[in-house]
Amino acid sequence: MHNMSAVLPDQLIDERALSKLRWRCRRGLLENDIFIERFFKRFEPTLTVKQAQGLNALMELSDNDLLDLHLGRKTLLQVQPDLVRDDTSEVLSMLRATP
């Protein structure tokens, strides 16, 4: 029988997962918080499971590395090579998108 609880990467995240993700994204640097808040305002209604996974992975970075990525001072490869993946690259592009 088909597993109905399986989550697909392009499926929208649910409210509970979104709430946890927003909590996880709180940062120590105000600049990062501004980028992340702008991200949620723009993309929250259409955020997918894959994008949430990418954002979670980026949240493992230090505040300074994350800010360097936001501002384009460093690449994912320079900061953490194992983060050069479709999900993190997509989210980083979304974070950098101008409103």
C-alpha positions as a Markdown table, in Angstrom:
| # | Residue | x | y | z |
|---|---|---|---|---|
| 1 | Met | 0.0 | 0.0 | 0.0 |
| 2 | His | 1.2 | 3.5 | -0.8 |
| 3 | Asn | 2.5 | 5.5 | 2.2 |
| 4 | Met | 0.3 | 8.6 | 2.4 |
| 5 | Ser | 2.5 | 10.1 | 5.1 |
| 6 | Ala | 5.6 | 10.3 | 2.8 |
| 7 | Val | 6.7 | 13.9 | 2.3 |
| 8 | Leu | 7.8 | 15.0 | -1.1 |
| 9 | Pro | 10.6 | 17.6 | -1.5 |
| 10 | Asp | 8.3 | 19.9 | -3.5 |
| 11 | Gln | 5.5 | 19.6 | -1.0 |
| 12 | Leu | 4.7 | 22.8 | 1.0 |
| 13 | Ile | 5.7 | 22.6 | 4.6 |
| 14 | Asp | 3.0 | 22.6 | 7.2 |
| 15 | Glu | 2.3 | 25.2 | 9.9 |
| 16 | Arg | 4.1 | 23.3 | 12.7 |
| 17 | Ala | 7.2 | 22.8 | 10.6 |
| 18 | Leu | 7.1 | 26.4 | 9.6 |
| 19 | Ser | 6.9 | 27.5 | 13.2 |
| 20 | Lys | 9.8 | 25.4 | 14.1 |
| 21 | Leu | 11.8 | 26.6 | 11.2 |
| 22 | Arg | 11.2 | 30.3 | 12.0 |
| 23 | Trp | 12.3 | 29.6 | 15.6 |
| 24 | Arg | 15.4 | 27.8 | 14.3 |
| 25 | Cys | 16.3 | 30.8 | 12.1 |
| 26 | Arg | 16.7 | 33.3 | 14.9 |
| 27 | Arg | 20.3 | 34.6 | 14.7 |
| 28 | Gly | 22.7 | 36.6 | 16.8 |
| 29 | Leu | 23.5 | 39.2 | 14.2 |
| 30 | Leu | 20.8 | 41.7 | 13.4 |
| 31 | Glu | 21.8 | 41.8 | 9.7 |
| 32 | Asn | 21.1 | 38.1 | 9.4 |
| 33 | Asp | 17.8 | 38.5 | 11.1 |
| 34 | Ile | 16.8 | 41.2 | 8.6 |
| 35 | Phe | 17.7 | 38.9 | 5.6 |
| 36 | Ile | 15.8 | 36.0 | 7.1 |
| 37 | Glu | 12.8 | 38.0 | 8.1 |
| 38 | Arg | 12.6 | 39.4 | 4.5 |
| 39 | Phe | 12.9 | 35.8 | 3.2 |
| 40 | Phe | 10.0 | 34.7 | 5.3 |
| 41 | Lys | 7.8 | 37.6 | 4.4 |
| 42 | Arg | 8.4 | 36.9 | 0.7 |
| 43 | Phe | 8.5 | 33.1 | 0.5 |
| 44 | Glu | 6.7 | 31.7 | 3.6 |
| 45 | Pro | 3.4 | 30.9 | 1.7 |
| 46 | Thr | 5.3 | 28.8 | -0.9 |
| 47 | Leu | 8.1 | 27.3 | 1.2 |
| 48 | Thr | 8.7 | 23.7 | 0.3 |
| 49 | Val | 10.1 | 20.8 | 2.2 |
| 50 | Lys | 13.3 | 20.9 | 0.1 |
| 51 | Gln | 13.7 | 24.6 | 0.7 |
| 52 | Ala | 13.2 | 24.2 | 4.4 |
| 53 | Gln | 15.9 | 21.5 | 4.5 |
| 54 | Gly | 18.2 | 23.9 | 2.7 |
| 55 | Leu | 17.5 | 26.7 | 5.1 |
| 56 | Asn | 18.0 | 24.4 | 8.1 |
| 57 | Ala | 21.4 | 23.4 | 6.7 |
| 58 | Leu | 22.4 | 27.0 | 6.3 |
| 59 | Met | 21.4 | 27.7 | 9.9 |
| 60 | Glu | 24.2 | 25.4 | 11.0 |
| 61 | Leu | 26.7 | 28.0 | 9.9 |
| 62 | Ser | 28.2 | 30.7 | 12.1 |
| 63 | Asp | 26.6 | 34.1 | 12.0 |
| 64 | Asn | 29.6 | 35.6 | 10.2 |
| 65 | Asp | 29.7 | 32.8 | 7.5 |
| 66 | Leu | 26.0 | 33.2 | 7.0 |
| 67 | Leu | 26.3 | 37.0 | 6.6 |
| 68 | Asp | 29.3 | 36.5 | 4.1 |
| 69 | Leu | 27.0 | 34.3 | 2.0 |
| 70 | His | 24.1 | 36.7 | 2.1 |
| 71 | Leu | 26.3 | 39.6 | 1.0 |
| 72 | Gly | 28.1 | 37.5 | -1.6 |
| 73 | Arg | 31.5 | 37.9 | 0.0 |
| 74 | Lys | 32.0 | 34.2 | 0.0 |
| 75 | Thr | 30.5 | 31.2 | -1.8 |
| 76 | Leu | 29.1 | 28.0 | -0.3 |
| 77 | Leu | 32.2 | 26.2 | -1.6 |
| 78 | Gln | 34.4 | 28.6 | 0.4 |
| 79 | Val | 32.3 | 28.4 | 3.6 |
| 80 | Gln | 31.4 | 24.8 | 3.7 |
| 81 | Pro | 31.9 | 22.6 | 0.6 |
| 82 | Asp | 29.4 | 19.9 | 1.7 |
| 83 | Leu | 26.7 | 22.6 | 1.5 |
| 84 | Val | 27.1 | 22.9 | -2.2 |
| 85 | Arg | 23.7 | 21.2 | -2.9 |
| 86 | Asp | 20.6 | 22.1 | -4.8 |
| 87 | Asp | 18.5 | 22.9 | -1.7 |
| 88 | Thr | 21.0 | 25.2 | -0.1 |
| 89 | Ser | 21.9 | 26.9 | -3.3 |
| 90 | Glu | 18.3 | 27.6 | -4.1 |
| 91 | Val | 17.6 | 29.0 | -0.6 |
| 92 | Leu | 20.7 | 31.1 | -0.8 |
| 93 | Ser | 19.4 | 32.6 | -4.0 |
| 94 | Met | 16.1 | 33.3 | -2.4 |
| 95 | Leu | 17.8 | 34.9 | 0.6 |
| 96 | Arg | 19.7 | 37.2 | -1.7 |
| 97 | Ala | 16.7 | 38.1 | -3.8 |
| 98 | Thr | 15.8 | 41.7 | -3.6 |
| 99 | Pro | 12.2 | 42.4 | -2.4 |
